Structure formats: structure tokens, C-alpha cells
Amino acid sequence: MAGVSVTVCLPAEAAGDVEGALAAALAPFDSNGDHPVDGGRWDWWRIAGGSNGYGFAVAEGHFDDPRLIRDMPRSGDIPLPNVPGVCAGGPRGLLDFTRPQAAMERALAASWDLWQELSAIHPAAVPLADFVQRSETDPQAFPDDPYGTAMFAAYREQPLIMAYLEHPFSLGGGRLSFPNPREHPVIAYQGSREEYSSVRVSAKYDAWLRRDVLTTDGWWVEPNGLAVHGACDSDQCVHTAPAVGADTELFLASLPGDTLLVRLHCHY
């Protein structure tokens, strides 16, 4: 099982019930459904991208527009706010496609800002590397801890680390894995806010241009050109797939300004 990022394109009238419209558009591609499409594309989905930078950059002057869409909660009912200048979706005319990497740059900048703000009100934290070294050199530091559970708990219990990792703008920095855990880069990174946001986004630039798209007329199109029409059995479809192309952001930028775009994370 894996995950995929897909942008769902909806007509303007879907704004009154975004989740309902998404459910209807996605239904033909449900891996657990009975639709004749060969192979489902998801078994669960959620709106995602506004709090982690994988969504859309908002055009200047529209950062506070109420039509912008934010992420669904990951668990419980705790809301996930949009990073300033980023959203999980909204009318295409409110979104800025001039620099696809801008959304992640803004999210990284927000992560940087969060660390600076919390560092000003909490005691300095011991880096994760120090805990790892203790676990490797001192048998009594974390006894009977073969998977680092106690070590990670001790690291996370520091007030600064706890406050940071519990905030969505930390960009998932709380996912610590054994045996080679990596600390969230902002904690150890030396450099300016601009360096942090620009350097770290450059290696992932292509990811912003290659996402699946679900068009308003029911085509699920992958960046490699594979297209499935939700209205037809794939081996009997006589319709022509839209020319989305590998640069899916370029296709989205060409849509009418009132088209509602929503970024989803799907599991399949």
C-alpha cells in the first residue's frame, strides 16, 4: 500500500459542499467499490496541503479569503491551520502558479518562525544526537530499549521539543525512526530563514510539477500519461482523455478561474 497526492478539480458550485462533491467525484475510483474501473486509486483520502506546504501558494492579496480550503484534521477534531500564504485548495483564480515551489518555501519559513518563537519562551533543548550517543555508549541510560522507545520519549519530553513537534508547522518532525533517527532539520540547521526555506525545497522541486489530477469530467490522470475515465469501463471507453501533460501544475493554471481545486492525500 502507498500514498499519492492528487488534485481534484470541481465545478464552482461545489463550494457549497466541498466534501460531498469530493466524495462523489472520487467514488468511481474507490478500491473497495464495485465500479468497473480497472484498479481503484484509493481506499481512504483526506484534504491535505495547507499546513505542510504540499498544497497551493495563495496569490498576493488573497491570504485571508474565506473561500480558501484548509486540511482535514489528522486525528480527532483539532483543526490544522493553513500556513500563511498556503492553502489546501480554493478557486483557481485565488492561487498563484507562477512559482510552484512557493508553497513549500512558505511552509518551511513558517516552520523556521515557529522554532524561533518557541525557542524564545522555552528552555534550550538537548539535540536528538546527544540522546542517540547516550543510548549507544551508556548501557544504563536507556536500559532494555532495543527500539529507542524510551530514548525518543526522553527527547520529546523536553518542553521546547514537545511544543514544536505538536504543532502542524513542524512539518512532521515528530516521526522518529530506529535505528537511524533524523531530527527535524530546523533544529540543527545553521543559516538564515531564507537559506533554510530555499535550499531545502530545491531538491524536491520536481514533486510540485508531477501530481495526479482528477478532472471535472471524471478523468484520473497520472503524470506518466496513464488516464482512467471514472464513467466508463476502461477497456470499453471511447472518450478522449484530456491533455494534462507531465507538468500538472501548468494544466491546473490553465483552468477557468472559478474552478475549485482541492489537494488530497490518498492511500491505496
C-alpha positions in Angstrom: 0.0 0.0 0.0 1.2 3.5 -0.8 0.1 7.1 -0.9 -0.4 9.5 -3.7 -1.1 13.3 -4.0 -4.0 14.2 -6.3 -5.6 17.5 -7.2 -9.3 17.2 -7.6 -10.9 19.7 -10.0 -14.5 20.6 -9.1 -17.0 23.0 -10.7 -17.6 26.3 -8.9 -20.9 25.2 -7.5 -19.2 22.6 -5.4 -18.1 25.3 -3.0 -21.3 24.8 -1.0 -20.4 21.3 -0.1 -16.8 20.6 -0.9 -16.5 17.3 1.0 -19.7 16.0 -0.6 -18.5 16.9 -4.0 -15.2 15.3 -3.4 -16.9 12.1 -2.3 -19.0 12.0 -5.4 -16.0 12.7 -7.7 -13.8 10.1 -6.0 -16.4 7.3 -5.8 -15.7 5.7 -9.1 -12.1 5.2 -8.1 -12.7 3.6 -4.7 -10.5 0.5 -4.3 -13.3 -1.2 -2.3 -16.1 -0.2 -4.6 -18.0 -2.1 -7.4 -17.3 0.4 -10.2 -16.0 -1.4 -13.3 -12.8 0.8 -13.5 -9.8 -1.4 -13.6 -8.0 -0.9 -10.3 -9.0 1.6 -7.6 -7.0 4.6 -6.8 -7.7 5.0 -3.1 -9.0 3.3 0.0 -9.1 6.5 2.1 -8.4 10.1 1.5 -8.2 13.4 3.2 -7.8 17.1 2.2 -4.1 17.9 2.8 -1.6 20.5 1.8 -2.4 23.8 3.6 -0.4 23.1 6.8 2.5 21.2 5.3 3.4 23.1 2.1 2.2 20.4 -0.3 -0.9 22.5 -1.3 -1.1 25.7 -3.2 0.6 29.1 -2.9 -2.1 31.8 -2.5 -1.9 34.8 -4.7 -1.0 38.1 -3.0 -4.0 39.9 -1.6 -6.0 36.7 -1.0 -4.3 35.2 2.0 -7.3 35.7 4.2 -10.0 34.9 1.6 -12.7 32.7 3.3 -13.0 30.6 0.1 -9.6 29.0 0.7 -9.7 25.4 1.9 -7.6 24.0 4.8 -6.6 20.5 5.7 -8.8 17.9 7.3 -7.8 17.0 10.9 -5.3 14.1 11.0 -6.9 12.8 14.2 -9.7 13.9 16.4 -11.3 17.3 15.7 -8.2 19.5 16.1 -8.1 21.9 13.1 -5.0 22.2 11.0 -4.4 25.9 10.1 -3.1 26.9 6.7 0.5 28.1 6.6 0.4 31.9 5.9 0.1 32.2 2.1 -0.6 28.5 1.6 -3.9 26.5 1.3 -5.2 23.0 0.5 -7.4 24.4 -2.2 -9.8 27.1 -3.4 -10.9 28.8 -6.6 -8.1 28.6 -9.2 -8.2 32.4 -9.5 -7.0 32.8 -5.9 -4.0 30.6 -6.4 -0.5 31.5 -7.6 1.1 29.1 -10.1 4.0 31.4 -11.1 6.4 29.5 -8.8 5.2 26.0 -7.8 7.8 25.7 -5.1 6.5 28.8 -3.3 4.0 26.8 -1.2 6.7 24.7 0.3 9.1 27.6 0.8 6.4 29.4 2.8 5.8 26.3 4.9 9.5 25.9 5.6 9.6 29.6 6.6 6.7 29.0 8.9 8.5 26.1 10.4 11.6 28.2 11.0 9.5 31.0 12.5 7.7 28.6 14.8 11.1 27.3 16.1 12.3 30.8 16.8 9.1 31.8 18.6 9.1 28.7 20.8 12.8 29.0 21.5 12.2 32.4 23.0 9.8 31.1 25.6 11.2 27.6 26.4 14.5 26.4 27.8 17.0 25.3 25.2 16.7 21.7 24.2 19.3 19.0 24.0 19.7 17.8 20.4 18.5 14.3 19.5 22.1 13.3 18.6 23.0 13.6 22.2 20.3 11.1 23.2 21.4 8.7 20.5 25.0 8.9 21.7 24.0 8.2 25.3 21.9 5.2 24.2 24.9 3.8 22.3 27.6 4.5 24.9 25.9 4.2 28.2 24.0 0.9 28.8 22.3 2.4 31.9 20.9 5.5 30.1 18.0 3.7 28.4 18.1 0.0 29.6 16.0 -2.6 27.8 15.2 -0.1 25.0 16.1 -2.0 21.7 13.9 0.1 19.5 14.7 3.5 21.1 11.2 4.0 22.6 12.5 5.3 25.9 15.2 7.4 24.2 12.6 9.1 21.9 10.3 9.7 24.8 13.0 11.4 26.8 13.9 13.6 23.8 10.3 14.5 23.1 9.5 15.3 26.8 11.7 18.5 26.6 9.3 21.4 26.7 10.7 23.1 23.5 10.7 19.9 21.5 7.2 18.9 22.7 5.8 22.3 21.8 7.4 22.3 18.4 6.6 18.7 17.3 3.0 19.0 18.4 2.4 22.0 16.1 1.5 21.2 12.4 4.0 23.7 11.1 6.8 21.4 12.3 6.2 19.5 9.1 6.0 16.0 10.6 9.3 16.4 12.5 7.9 14.1 15.2 8.3 11.0 13.1 11.3 9.4 14.7 12.5 6.0 13.5 15.0 3.5 14.7 17.9 2.7 14.3 18.9 5.9 12.5 16.6 8.7 13.6 16.8 12.1 12.0 16.0 15.2 13.8 13.8 17.8 12.1 16.3 19.9 10.1 15.3 23.3 11.5 16.6 22.2 14.9 20.2 21.7 13.8 20.3 23.7 10.6 22.7 26.7 10.7 21.8 29.6 8.4 19.2 32.2 7.7 15.4 31.8 7.3 15.8 32.4 3.6 18.6 29.8 3.2 16.6 27.3 5.2 13.5 27.6 3.1 15.1 27.9 -0.3 17.9 25.3 0.0 15.7 22.6 1.4 13.0 23.0 -1.2 15.3 22.9 -4.2 15.9 19.1 -4.1 12.2 18.4 -4.3 11.2 20.8 -7.0 10.0 18.2 -9.5 7.5 16.9 -7.0 5.5 20.1 -7.4 5.1 19.5 -11.1 4.1 15.8 -11.0 0.9 15.0 -9.3 -2.2 13.1 -10.3 -5.2 15.1 -11.4 -8.9 14.2 -11.3 -10.6 16.5 -13.9 -14.1 17.9 -13.7 -15.2 15.4 -16.4 -14.1 12.4 -14.3 -10.7 11.6 -15.7 -8.0 10.4 -13.2 -4.7 11.3 -15.0 -1.2 10.4 -13.7 1.9 12.4 -14.7 3.1 9.5 -16.8 0.0 9.9 -19.0 -2.0 6.9 -17.8 -5.6 8.1 -17.7 -8.7 6.3 -16.4 -12.2 7.5 -17.0 -14.5 7.0 -14.0 -17.6 7.0 -16.2 -16.5 4.0 -18.3 -15.2 0.5 -18.1 -11.6 1.1 -19.1 -11.5 -1.4 -22.0 -14.7 0.0 -23.5 -14.1 3.7 -23.1 -14.5 5.6 -26.3 -13.8 9.1 -24.8 -10.6 11.1 -25.3 -8.5 11.7 -22.2 -7.7 15.4 -21.5 -4.2 16.5 -22.4 -2.9 17.1 -18.9 0.8 16.5 -19.6 3.5 15.7 -17.1 3.6 19.3 -15.7 0.3 19.0 -13.9 0.6 22.4 -12.3 0.7 24.0 -15.8 -2.6 22.2 -16.6 -4.2 23.4 -13.4 -3.1 27.0 -14.1 -4.9 26.9 -17.4 -8.3 26.1 -15.9 -11.1 28.8 -15.6 -10.7 31.0 -12.5 -13.8 29.7 -10.8 -12.7 26.1 -11.0 -12.3 24.7 -7.4 -9.0 22.9 -6.9 -8.5 20.7 -3.9 -5.3 18.8 -3.0 -5.8 15.4 -1.4 -3.6 12.7 0.1 -4.9 9.3 -0.9 -3.9 5.9 0.4 -4.3 2.9 -1.8 
